Amino acid sequence: MTLDIIVNLNVNVALRLNKHLFIMRKQPMEISAMSLSYELNAEQNILRQSVREFAEKEIKPVARELDAKEIFSYELTAKMAELGLFGIFVPPEYGGAGLDYVSYIIAVEELARIDGSQAATIAAGNSLGIGPIYYFGTQEQKEEWLPRLCTGEILAGFGLTEPTAGSDASGSRTHAVRDGDDWILNGSKIFITNAACDITGVIVVQAVTGKKSDGRKELSCFLVPADAKGLTKKAMKNKMMWRASNTAELYFDEIRLPSSALLGKQGDGFRQMMITLDGGRLSIGSMGLGGAQGAFELALAYSQERKQFNQSLFSFQATQFKLANMATEIEAARNMLYKACWLKDNKKPFGKLAAMAKLYCSEVMGRVADEAVQIHGGYGLMQEYDVERFYRDQKLLTIGEGTSEVQRIVIARHLSD
């Protein structure tokens, strides 16, 4: 479809996508609540193609080097921002593109098809960084932070995990106490994406703010500026995966925050975090889907090029069966993930399917990457071959934003509803 046709679709929010002027709707795209369509619309197809071309041209040539040297690329982050990949689902009034969640997931999927690290920067920047402020922030908080976050001028971190509070998010020890009209924050967080960059601007932090009547911890969320006095940010190195993404340890030492830093209502932090994670699971699912697609394509291409016993690996039935299984699981994963996004876009309950999609897509990538390395044989174990990086990157997906075990707990709870 040509650009002229897209202009005629009555849309008026411009995004620069790979040197194309990509026109988007001013409001989120509507999907019929009567039926689920398996056909992407023109805008979504253009978005997919544009992000794919960008990832192939800009990310693929440098992904291996960035991974080997553990370099967070400010240049690529700026280019992804220029492409319009931050704030995809945020309305234009706050600087976003006003697209639906399916479009956002497609963008993350296409980045993950080439490199998990860059996909992680976008996924965490949107679902975990921008999301809580957009969904739960006051009008003043939205106006203060969202425009700069949506342009990629600054990034936001999502401070939930602690050294002793991983899967048990309610086990947080970071705490905030009242001091007049202010709050005093103390504690620490770990494994926080986008939180120790030079362009980190704000960190959403969950903290204990008291006790409920039933004795459980009262949890609240705060917006902590990255330059707050008493905040120490330390980049974490020597990771097995996502080596070109920014991961941080955070330490809060007597940080004084005004009452306006409280996100939403006091005591609403746990609910905010859980809702945020529901949306975040979809982005992790898209990373699993995109990563599986990328590993599959590498294995397919290698099997057609590599010769053994005077014929290609692909000509052997054992290889064909591996690839057939991989392709089948990828197709099933895509359908499940897109349906979960469709439910979210149509304001229908999507928590159960989000957990299912996160669980299935992340584990599918594990199986696909494993078979892709097997098809590559000894070469699959060498860093000169991208499939080795895909094999490492997939492991985070079954741990981050709720382990596979936690997803099964979430799914089981929904079954008894």
C-alpha positions as a Markdown table, in Angstrom:
| # | Residue | x | y | z |
|---|---|---|---|---|
| 1 | Met | 0.0 | 0.0 | 0.0 |
| 2 | Thr | 1.4 | 3.4 | -1.0 |
| 3 | Leu | 1.9 | 6.3 | 1.3 |
| 4 | Asp | -0.8 | 8.3 | -0.6 |
| 5 | Ile | -3.4 | 5.7 | 0.3 |
| 6 | Ile | -2.4 | 5.8 | 3.9 |
| 7 | Val | -2.7 | 9.6 | 3.9 |
| 8 | Asn | -6.3 | 9.1 | 2.7 |
| 9 | Leu | -7.1 | 7.0 | 5.8 |
| 10 | Asn | -8.0 | 10.2 | 7.7 |
| 11 | Val | -5.1 | 9.9 | 10.1 |
| 12 | Asn | -3.0 | 12.7 | 11.5 |
| 13 | Val | -0.2 | 11.7 | 13.8 |
| 14 | Ala | 3.1 | 11.5 | 12.1 |
| 15 | Leu | 5.9 | 9.0 | 12.9 |
| 16 | Arg | 9.2 | 8.8 | 11.1 |
| 17 | Leu | 9.6 | 5.1 | 10.3 |
| 18 | Asn | 12.8 | 4.2 | 8.4 |
| 19 | Lys | 12.8 | 7.4 | 6.3 |
| 20 | His | 9.0 | 7.0 | 5.6 |
| 21 | Leu | 6.5 | 9.5 | 6.9 |
| 22 | Phe | 4.2 | 7.0 | 8.6 |
| 23 | Ile | 0.7 | 8.5 | 9.4 |
| 24 | Met | -1.2 | 7.1 | 12.3 |
| 25 | Arg | -4.6 | 7.6 | 13.8 |
| 26 | Lys | -4.9 | 10.3 | 16.4 |
| 27 | Gln | -6.8 | 7.9 | 18.7 |
| 28 | Pro | -6.0 | 4.2 | 19.4 |
| 29 | Met | -7.1 | 2.1 | 16.5 |
| 30 | Glu | -10.5 | 0.4 | 17.1 |
| 31 | Ile | -10.9 | -3.3 | 16.7 |
| 32 | Ser | -14.4 | -4.8 | 16.4 |
| 33 | Ala | -15.5 | -6.2 | 19.7 |
| 34 | Met | -17.8 | -8.6 | 17.8 |
| 35 | Ser | -15.1 | -10.8 | 16.2 |
| 36 | Leu | -11.4 | -11.3 | 16.3 |
| 37 | Ser | -9.7 | -10.6 | 13.0 |
| 38 | Tyr | -6.6 | -12.5 | 12.1 |
| 39 | Glu | -5.7 | -10.0 | 9.4 |
| 40 | Leu | -3.5 | -7.0 | 10.3 |
| 41 | Asn | -4.7 | -3.7 | 9.0 |
| 42 | Ala | -2.6 | -1.4 | 6.7 |
| 43 | Glu | -1.1 | 0.6 | 9.5 |
| 44 | Gln | 0.0 | -2.5 | 11.4 |
| 45 | Asn | 1.6 | -4.0 | 8.3 |
| 46 | Ile | 3.5 | -0.8 | 7.5 |
| 47 | Leu | 4.7 | -0.6 | 11.1 |
| 48 | Arg | 5.9 | -4.2 | 10.9 |
| 49 | Gln | 7.7 | -3.7 | 7.7 |
| 50 | Ser | 9.3 | -0.4 | 8.8 |
| 51 | Val | 10.5 | -1.8 | 12.2 |
| 52 | Arg | 11.8 | -4.9 | 10.4 |
| 53 | Glu | 13.8 | -2.9 | 7.9 |
| 54 | Phe | 15.2 | -0.7 | 10.7 |
| 55 | Ala | 16.2 | -3.8 | 12.7 |
| 56 | Glu | 17.9 | -5.4 | 9.7 |
| 57 | Lys | 19.7 | -2.2 | 8.6 |
| 58 | Glu | 20.6 | -0.5 | 11.9 |
| 59 | Ile | 20.7 | -3.2 | 14.6 |
| 60 | Lys | 21.8 | -6.4 | 13.0 |
| 61 | Pro | 25.2 | -5.1 | 11.8 |
| 62 | Val | 26.2 | -4.1 | 15.4 |
| 63 | Ala | 24.2 | -6.5 | 17.6 |
| 64 | Arg | 27.0 | -9.0 | 18.0 |
| 65 | Glu | 29.7 | -6.4 | 18.9 |
| 66 | Leu | 27.4 | -4.6 | 21.4 |
| 67 | Asp | 26.6 | -8.0 | 23.0 |
| 68 | Ala | 30.3 | -9.0 | 23.3 |
| 69 | Lys | 31.4 | -5.6 | 24.7 |
| 70 | Glu | 28.3 | -5.1 | 26.9 |
| 71 | Ile | 27.6 | -1.7 | 25.4 |
| 72 | Phe | 24.3 | 0.1 | 25.9 |
| 73 | Ser | 23.9 | 1.9 | 22.6 |
| 74 | Tyr | 22.6 | 5.5 | 23.0 |
| 75 | Glu | 22.8 | 5.9 | 19.2 |
| 76 | Leu | 20.4 | 3.0 | 18.6 |
| 77 | Thr | 18.1 | 4.1 | 21.4 |
| 78 | Ala | 18.0 | 7.6 | 19.8 |
| 79 | Lys | 17.2 | 6.1 | 16.5 |
| 80 | Met | 14.5 | 3.9 | 17.9 |
| 81 | Ala | 13.0 | 7.0 | 19.6 |
| 82 | Glu | 13.1 | 8.8 | 16.3 |
| 83 | Leu | 11.3 | 5.9 | 14.8 |
| 84 | Gly | 8.5 | 6.5 | 17.3 |
| 85 | Leu | 8.9 | 3.3 | 19.3 |
| 86 | Phe | 8.5 | 4.9 | 22.7 |
| 87 | Gly | 5.0 | 5.8 | 23.8 |
| 88 | Ile | 3.4 | 3.8 | 21.0 |
| 89 | Phe | 0.1 | 3.2 | 23.0 |
| 90 | Val | 0.1 | 6.7 | 24.7 |
| 91 | Pro | -2.3 | 9.3 | 23.2 |
| 92 | Pro | -0.9 | 12.1 | 21.1 |
| 93 | Glu | -1.8 | 14.7 | 23.8 |
| 94 | Tyr | 1.1 | 13.3 | 25.8 |
| 95 | Gly | 3.5 | 12.9 | 22.9 |
| 96 | Gly | 2.6 | 9.3 | 22.0 |
| 97 | Ala | 1.5 | 7.7 | 18.8 |
| 98 | Gly | -2.0 | 6.7 | 20.0 |
| 99 | Leu | -1.8 | 3.2 | 18.5 |
| 100 | Asp | -3.2 | 0.0 | 19.9 |
| 101 | Tyr | -1.4 | -2.7 | 21.9 |
| 102 | Val | -1.2 | -5.1 | 19.0 |
| 103 | Ser | 0.9 | -2.5 | 17.1 |
| 104 | Tyr | 3.2 | -2.1 | 20.1 |
| 105 | Ile | 3.7 | -5.9 | 20.4 |
| 106 | Ile | 4.4 | -6.1 | 16.7 |
| 107 | Ala | 7.2 | -3.5 | 17.1 |
| 108 | Val | 8.8 | -5.4 | 20.0 |
| 109 | Glu | 8.5 | -8.7 | 18.2 |
| 110 | Glu | 10.3 | -7.3 | 15.1 |
| 111 | Leu | 13.1 | -5.9 | 17.3 |
| 112 | Ala | 13.5 | -9.2 | 19.2 |
| 113 | Arg | 13.7 | -11.1 | 15.8 |
| 114 | Ile | 17.1 | -9.5 | 15.5 |
| 115 | Asp | 18.3 | -8.6 | 19.0 |
| 116 | Gly | 16.8 | -9.2 | 22.4 |
| 117 | Ser | 18.8 | -6.3 | 24.0 |
| 118 | Gln | 17.3 | -3.6 | 21.9 |
| 119 | Ala | 13.8 | -5.1 | 22.2 |
| 120 | Ala | 14.3 | -5.1 | 26.0 |
| 121 | Thr | 15.0 | -1.4 | 26.0 |
| 122 | Ile | 11.8 | -0.7 | 24.1 |
| 123 | Ala | 9.7 | -3.2 | 26.1 |
| 124 | Ala | 10.8 | -2.0 | 29.5 |
| 125 | Gly | 10.6 | 1.6 | 28.3 |
| 126 | Asn | 7.0 | 1.3 | 27.3 |
| 127 | Ser | 5.3 | -1.4 | 29.4 |
| 128 | Leu | 7.2 | -0.9 | 32.7 |
| 129 | Gly | 8.4 | 2.7 | 32.4 |
| 130 | Ile | 5.7 | 4.7 | 30.6 |
| 131 | Gly | 2.8 | 2.4 | 31.4 |
| 132 | Pro | 2.5 | 3.0 | 35.2 |
| 133 | Ile | 2.7 | 6.8 | 34.8 |
| 134 | Tyr | 0.2 | 6.8 | 31.9 |
| 135 | Tyr | -2.3 | 4.5 | 33.6 |
| 136 | Phe | -2.0 | 5.7 | 37.2 |
| 137 | Gly | -0.4 | 9.1 | 37.2 |
| 138 | Thr | -2.0 | 12.4 | 38.0 |
| 139 | Gln | -2.5 | 14.9 | 35.2 |
| 140 | Glu | 0.5 | 16.8 | 36.5 |
| 141 | Gln | 2.6 | 13.7 | 36.6 |
| 142 | Lys | 1.6 | 12.8 | 33.1 |
| 143 | Glu | 2.4 | 16.2 | 31.8 |
| 144 | Glu | 5.7 | 16.3 | 33.6 |
| 145 | Trp | 7.1 | 13.0 | 32.5 |
| 146 | Leu | 5.2 | 11.5 | 29.5 |
| 147 | Pro | 6.2 | 13.9 | 26.7 |
| 148 | Arg | 9.9 | 13.4 | 27.4 |
| 149 | Leu | 9.5 | 9.7 | 27.8 |
| 150 | Cys | 7.6 | 9.3 | 24.6 |
| 151 | Thr | 10.3 | 11.1 | 22.6 |
| 152 | Gly | 13.0 | 9.0 | 24.2 |
| 153 | Glu | 14.7 | 12.1 | 25.6 |
| 154 | Ile | 14.6 | 10.2 | 28.9 |
| 155 | Leu | 14.0 | 6.6 | 30.0 |
| 156 | Ala | 12.1 | 5.3 | 32.9 |
| 157 | Gly | 12.8 | 2.3 | 35.1 |
| 158 | Phe | 10.4 | 0.0 | 37.0 |
| 159 | Gly | 11.6 | -0.6 | 40.6 |
| 160 | Leu | 9.9 | -3.7 | 41.8 |
| 161 | Thr | 12.5 | -6.5 | 42.3 |
| 162 | Glu | 14.7 | -6.5 | 45.4 |
| 163 | Pro | 17.5 | -8.8 | 46.5 |
| 164 | Thr | 15.1 | -10.7 | 48.7 |
| 165 | Ala | 11.8 | -10.0 | 46.8 |
| 166 | Gly | 11.6 | -11.5 | 43.4 |
| 167 | Ser | 8.7 | -13.7 | 42.7 |
| 168 | Asp | 7.2 | -12.6 | 46.0 |
| 169 | Ala | 6.7 | -9.0 | 45.0 |
| 170 | Ser | 4.8 | -8.3 | 48.3 |
| 171 | Gly | 8.1 | -9.2 | 50.2 |
| 172 | Ser | 9.4 | -5.7 | 49.4 |
| 173 | Arg | 11.6 | -4.2 | 52.2 |
| 174 | Thr | 12.1 | -0.8 | 50.6 |
| 175 | His | 10.1 | 1.6 | 52.7 |
| 176 | Ala | 8.9 | 5.2 | 52.8 |
| 177 | Val | 7.8 | 7.0 | 55.9 |
| 178 | Arg | 6.0 | 10.4 | 56.3 |
| 179 | Asp | 8.0 | 13.4 | 57.4 |
| 180 | Gly | 5.5 | 16.3 | 57.4 |
| 181 | Asp | 4.2 | 16.6 | 53.8 |
| 182 | Asp | 7.2 | 14.7 | 52.4 |
| 183 | Trp | 8.2 | 11.1 | 52.2 |
| 184 | Ile | 11.6 | 9.6 | 53.2 |
| 185 | Leu | 12.6 | 6.6 | 51.0 |
| 186 | Asn | 15.1 | 4.0 | 52.0 |
| 187 | Gly | 16.0 | 0.6 | 50.5 |
| 188 | Ser | 17.3 | -1.0 | 47.3 |
| 189 | Lys | 16.2 | -2.6 | 44.1 |
| 190 | Ile | 18.0 | -5.0 | 41.7 |
| 191 | Phe | 17.7 | -6.1 | 38.0 |
| 192 | Ile | 16.0 | -2.9 | 37.0 |
| 193 | Thr | 16.1 | -2.3 | 33.2 |
| 194 | Asn | 16.9 | 1.2 | 31.8 |
| 195 | Ala | 17.6 | 2.5 | 35.3 |
| 196 | Ala | 21.3 | 3.4 | 35.2 |
| 197 | Cys | 21.6 | 5.1 | 31.8 |
| 198 | Asp | 22.8 | 8.6 | 31.3 |
| 199 | Ile | 19.4 | 9.3 | 29.9 |
| 200 | Thr | 17.4 | 7.7 | 32.8 |
| 201 | Gly | 15.0 | 10.3 | 33.9 |
| 202 | Val | 12.7 | 8.7 | 36.5 |
| 203 | Ile | 12.2 | 5.4 | 38.3 |
| 204 | Val | 8.8 | 4.0 | 39.4 |
| 205 | Val | 9.6 | 2.6 | 42.9 |
| 206 | Gln | 7.3 | 0.3 | 45.0 |
| 207 | Ala | 7.8 | 0.8 | 48.7 |
| 208 | Val | 6.2 | -0.3 | 52.0 |
| 209 | Thr | 4.3 | 2.7 | 53.5 |
| 210 | Gly | 2.6 | 1.0 | 56.4 |
| 211 | Lys | 0.4 | -1.9 | 57.5 |
| 212 | Lys | -3.1 | -2.7 | 56.5 |
| 213 | Ser | -5.8 | -3.6 | 59.0 |
| 214 | Asp | -5.3 | -7.3 | 58.3 |
| 215 | Gly | -1.6 | -7.0 | 59.1 |
| 216 | Arg | -0.3 | -7.2 | 55.6 |
| 217 | Lys | 2.1 | -4.6 | 54.2 |
| 218 | Glu | 0.7 | -1.5 | 52.6 |
| 219 | Leu | 2.5 | -0.9 | 49.4 |
| 220 | Ser | 2.7 | 2.4 | 47.4 |
| 221 | Cys | 4.5 | 3.6 | 44.4 |
| 222 | Phe | 6.6 | 6.7 | 43.9 |
| 223 | Leu | 8.1 | 8.6 | 41.0 |
| 224 | Val | 11.8 | 9.0 | 41.9 |
| 225 | Pro | 13.8 | 11.5 | 39.7 |
| 226 | Ala | 17.0 | 9.9 | 38.5 |
| 227 | Asp | 19.0 | 12.8 | 39.9 |
| 228 | Ala | 17.4 | 12.6 | 43.4 |
| 229 | Lys | 19.8 | 13.2 | 46.3 |
| 230 | Gly | 20.5 | 9.9 | 48.0 |
| 231 | Leu | 19.9 | 7.8 | 44.9 |
| 232 | Thr | 22.8 | 5.6 | 43.8 |
| 233 | Lys | 22.6 | 3.8 | 40.4 |
| 234 | Lys | 25.0 | 1.0 | 39.5 |
| 235 | Ala | 25.0 | -0.8 | 36.1 |
| 236 | Met | 25.1 | -4.6 | 36.4 |
| 237 | Lys | 27.7 | -6.3 | 34.1 |
| 238 | Asn | 28.7 | -9.8 | 33.2 |
| 239 | Lys | 25.2 | -10.9 | 32.4 |
| 240 | Met | 24.6 | -14.1 | 30.4 |
| 241 | Met | 21.9 | -12.4 | 28.3 |
| 242 | Trp | 20.6 | -9.0 | 27.1 |
| 243 | Arg | 24.2 | -7.8 | 27.5 |
| 244 | Ala | 23.6 | -4.7 | 25.4 |
| 245 | Ser | 20.6 | -3.6 | 27.6 |
| 246 | Asn | 21.0 | -1.5 | 30.7 |
| 247 | Thr | 20.4 | -3.3 | 34.0 |
| 248 | Ala | 20.8 | -1.6 | 37.3 |
| 249 | Glu | 21.1 | -2.0 | 41.1 |
| 250 | Leu | 19.5 | 0.9 | 42.9 |
| 251 | Tyr | 20.1 | 2.2 | 46.4 |
| 252 | Phe | 17.9 | 4.7 | 48.2 |
| 253 | Asp | 19.4 | 6.5 | 51.1 |
| 254 | Glu | 17.2 | 9.0 | 52.9 |
| 255 | Ile | 15.7 | 10.3 | 49.7 |
| 256 | Arg | 13.2 | 13.1 | 50.4 |
| 257 | Leu | 10.2 | 13.1 | 48.0 |
| 258 | Pro | 7.4 | 15.6 | 48.0 |
| 259 | Ser | 3.8 | 14.3 | 48.3 |
| 260 | Ser | 3.3 | 14.9 | 44.6 |
| 261 | Ala | 5.8 | 12.0 | 43.9 |
| 262 | Leu | 3.2 | 9.5 | 45.2 |
| 263 | Leu | 1.8 | 7.6 | 42.1 |
| 264 | Gly | -2.0 | 7.4 | 42.5 |
| 265 | Lys | -3.3 | 6.7 | 46.0 |
| 266 | Gln | -1.3 | 5.6 | 49.0 |
| 267 | Gly | -1.7 | 1.8 | 49.5 |
| 268 | Asp | -2.5 | 1.2 | 45.8 |
| 269 | Gly | 1.1 | 0.2 | 44.8 |
| 270 | Phe | 0.6 | -3.6 | 44.7 |
| 271 | Arg | -2.4 | -3.3 | 42.5 |
| 272 | Gln | -0.6 | -0.9 | 40.2 |
| 273 | Met | 2.4 | -3.2 | 39.9 |
| 274 | Met | 0.2 | -6.2 | 39.2 |
| 275 | Ile | -1.7 | -4.4 | 36.4 |
| 276 | Thr | 1.6 | -3.2 | 35.0 |
| 277 | Leu | 2.9 | -6.7 | 35.0 |
| 278 | Asp | -0.2 | -7.9 | 33.1 |
| 279 | Gly | 0.7 | -5.6 | 30.2 |
| 280 | Gly | 4.4 | -6.3 | 30.6 |
| 281 | Arg | 3.8 | -10.0 | 30.2 |
| 282 | Leu | 2.6 | -9.3 | 26.7 |
| 283 | Ser | 5.8 | -7.5 | 25.8 |
| 284 | Ile | 7.9 | -10.4 | 27.2 |
| 285 | Gly | 5.7 | -12.8 | 25.2 |
| 286 | Ser | 6.4 | -10.7 | 22.1 |
| 287 | Met | 10.1 | -11.0 | 22.8 |
| 288 | Gly | 9.8 | -14.7 | 23.0 |
| 289 | Leu | 7.8 | -14.8 | 19.8 |
| 290 | Gly | 10.2 | -12.5 | 17.9 |
| 291 | Gly | 13.2 | -14.3 | 19.3 |
| 292 | Ala | 11.8 | -17.7 | 18.3 |
| 293 | Gln | 11.1 | -16.4 | 14.8 |
| 294 | Gly | 14.6 | -15.1 | 14.5 |
| 295 | Ala | 16.2 | -18.3 | 15.7 |
| 296 | Phe | 14.0 | -20.3 | 13.4 |
| 297 | Glu | 15.0 | -18.2 | 10.4 |
| 298 | Leu | 18.7 | -18.7 | 11.2 |
| 299 | Ala | 18.2 | -22.4 | 11.5 |
| 300 | Leu | 16.2 | -22.7 | 8.3 |
| 301 | Ala | 18.8 | -20.7 | 6.3 |
| 302 | Tyr | 21.7 | -22.7 | 7.7 |
| 303 | Ser | 20.0 | -26.0 | 7.0 |
| 304 | Gln | 19.6 | -25.0 | 3.4 |
| 305 | Glu | 23.2 | -23.9 | 3.0 |
| 306 | Arg | 25.1 | -26.5 | 5.1 |
| 307 | Lys | 26.1 | -29.7 | 3.2 |
| 308 | Gln | 26.5 | -33.1 | 4.7 |
| 309 | Phe | 26.8 | -36.4 | 2.8 |
| 310 | Asn | 26.6 | -34.4 | -0.4 |
| 311 | Gln | 23.2 | -32.9 | 0.4 |
| 312 | Ser | 21.8 | -30.1 | 2.4 |
| 313 | Leu | 20.8 | -30.6 | 6.0 |
| 314 | Phe | 17.3 | -29.6 | 5.1 |
| 315 | Ser | 17.0 | -32.6 | 2.9 |
| 316 | Phe | 17.1 | -34.9 | 5.9 |
| 317 | Gln | 13.8 | -35.8 | 7.4 |
| 318 | Ala | 15.1 | -35.3 | 11.0 |
| 319 | Thr | 15.9 | -31.7 | 10.2 |
| 320 | Gln | 12.6 | -31.2 | 8.4 |
| 321 | Phe | 10.7 | -32.5 | 11.5 |
| 322 | Lys | 12.6 | -30.1 | 13.8 |
| 323 | Leu | 11.8 | -27.1 | 11.6 |
| 324 | Ala | 8.2 | -28.2 | 11.2 |
| 325 | Asn | 7.8 | -28.4 | 14.9 |
| 326 | Met | 9.4 | -25.0 | 15.4 |
| 327 | Ala | 7.2 | -23.4 | 12.8 |
| 328 | Thr | 4.1 | -24.9 | 14.3 |
| 329 | Glu | 4.8 | -23.7 | 17.8 |
| 330 | Ile | 5.7 | -20.2 | 16.6 |
| 331 | Glu | 2.4 | -20.0 | 14.8 |
| 332 | Ala | 0.5 | -21.1 | 17.9 |
| 333 | Ala | 2.4 | -18.6 | 20.0 |
| 334 | Arg | 1.6 | -15.7 | 17.7 |
| 335 | Asn | -2.1 | -16.5 | 17.7 |
| 336 | Met | -2.2 | -16.7 | 21.5 |
| 337 | Leu | -0.3 | -13.5 | 22.0 |
| 338 | Tyr | -2.2 | -11.5 | 19.5 |
| 339 | Lys | -5.5 | -12.7 | 21.0 |
| 340 | Ala | -4.4 | -11.5 | 24.4 |
| 341 | Cys | -3.5 | -8.1 | 22.9 |
| 342 | Trp | -6.9 | -8.0 | 21.2 |
| 343 | Leu | -8.6 | -8.6 | 24.5 |
| 344 | Lys | -6.6 | -5.8 | 26.1 |
| 345 | Asp | -7.4 | -3.4 | 23.2 |
| 346 | Asn | -11.1 | -4.2 | 23.6 |
| 347 | Lys | -11.0 | -3.7 | 27.3 |
| 348 | Lys | -11.9 | -7.3 | 28.0 |
| 349 | Pro | -10.3 | -9.4 | 30.8 |
| 350 | Phe | -6.9 | -10.4 | 29.5 |
| 351 | Gly | -4.9 | -11.4 | 32.6 |
| 352 | Lys | -5.2 | -15.1 | 32.2 |
| 353 | Leu | -4.3 | -15.1 | 28.5 |
| 354 | Ala | -1.5 | -12.7 | 29.2 |
| 355 | Ala | 0.1 | -15.1 | 31.6 |
| 356 | Met | -0.5 | -18.0 | 29.2 |
| 357 | Ala | 1.1 | -16.0 | 26.3 |
| 358 | Lys | 4.1 | -15.0 | 28.4 |
| 359 | Leu | 4.5 | -18.6 | 29.6 |
| 360 | Tyr | 4.1 | -20.2 | 26.2 |
| 361 | Cys | 6.0 | -17.7 | 24.1 |
| 362 | Ser | 9.0 | -17.7 | 26.4 |
| 363 | Glu | 9.2 | -21.4 | 26.6 |
| 364 | Val | 8.6 | -21.8 | 22.8 |
| 365 | Met | 11.7 | -19.6 | 22.3 |
| 366 | Gly | 13.6 | -21.9 | 24.6 |
| 367 | Arg | 12.7 | -24.9 | 22.6 |
| 368 | Val | 13.2 | -23.2 | 19.2 |
| 369 | Ala | 16.6 | -21.8 | 20.2 |
| 370 | Asp | 17.7 | -25.2 | 21.5 |
| 371 | Glu | 16.8 | -26.9 | 18.2 |
| 372 | Ala | 18.3 | -24.1 | 16.2 |
| 373 | Val | 21.7 | -24.5 | 17.9 |
| 374 | Gln | 21.3 | -28.3 | 17.4 |
| 375 | Ile | 20.9 | -27.8 | 13.7 |
| 376 | His | 23.9 | -25.5 | 13.6 |
| 377 | Gly | 26.0 | -28.2 | 15.3 |
| 378 | Gly | 29.4 | -27.0 | 16.6 |
| 379 | Tyr | 29.0 | -23.7 | 14.9 |
| 380 | Gly | 25.9 | -23.0 | 17.0 |
| 381 | Leu | 28.2 | -22.8 | 20.0 |
| 382 | Met | 30.4 | -20.1 | 18.6 |
| 383 | Gln | 29.8 | -16.4 | 19.1 |
| 384 | Glu | 30.4 | -15.7 | 15.4 |
| 385 | Tyr | 27.0 | -17.2 | 14.8 |
| 386 | Asp | 24.0 | -15.2 | 16.0 |
| 387 | Val | 22.1 | -18.3 | 17.1 |
| 388 | Glu | 24.4 | -18.5 | 20.1 |
| 389 | Arg | 23.2 | -15.2 | 21.3 |
| 390 | Phe | 19.5 | -16.2 | 20.8 |
| 391 | Tyr | 20.2 | -19.3 | 22.9 |
| 392 | Arg | 21.5 | -17.2 | 25.8 |
| 393 | Asp | 18.9 | -14.4 | 25.5 |
| 394 | Gln | 15.9 | -16.7 | 25.7 |
| 395 | Lys | 16.6 | -17.8 | 29.3 |
| 396 | Leu | 15.7 | -14.4 | 30.8 |
| 397 | Leu | 12.2 | -14.7 | 29.4 |
| 398 | Thr | 11.3 | -17.7 | 31.6 |
| 399 | Ile | 12.5 | -15.7 | 34.7 |
| 400 | Gly | 11.8 | -12.0 | 34.1 |
| 401 | Glu | 8.4 | -10.4 | 34.9 |
| 402 | Gly | 7.2 | -13.5 | 36.7 |
| 403 | Thr | 8.9 | -16.9 | 36.3 |
| 404 | Ser | 7.3 | -19.7 | 34.4 |
| 405 | Glu | 6.3 | -21.2 | 37.8 |
| 406 | Val | 4.6 | -17.9 | 38.8 |
| 407 | Gln | 2.7 | -17.8 | 35.4 |
| 408 | Arg | 1.3 | -21.2 | 36.1 |
| 409 | Ile | 0.2 | -20.1 | 39.6 |
| 410 | Val | -1.5 | -17.1 | 38.0 |
| 411 | Ile | -3.2 | -19.2 | 35.3 |
| 412 | Ala | -4.4 | -21.8 | 37.9 |
| 413 | Arg | -6.0 | -19.0 | 40.0 |
| 414 | His | -7.9 | -17.8 | 37.0 |
| 415 | Leu | -9.1 | -21.4 | 36.4 |
| 416 | Ser | -11.0 | -21.3 | 39.7 |
| 417 | Asp | -12.6 | -17.9 | 39.2 |
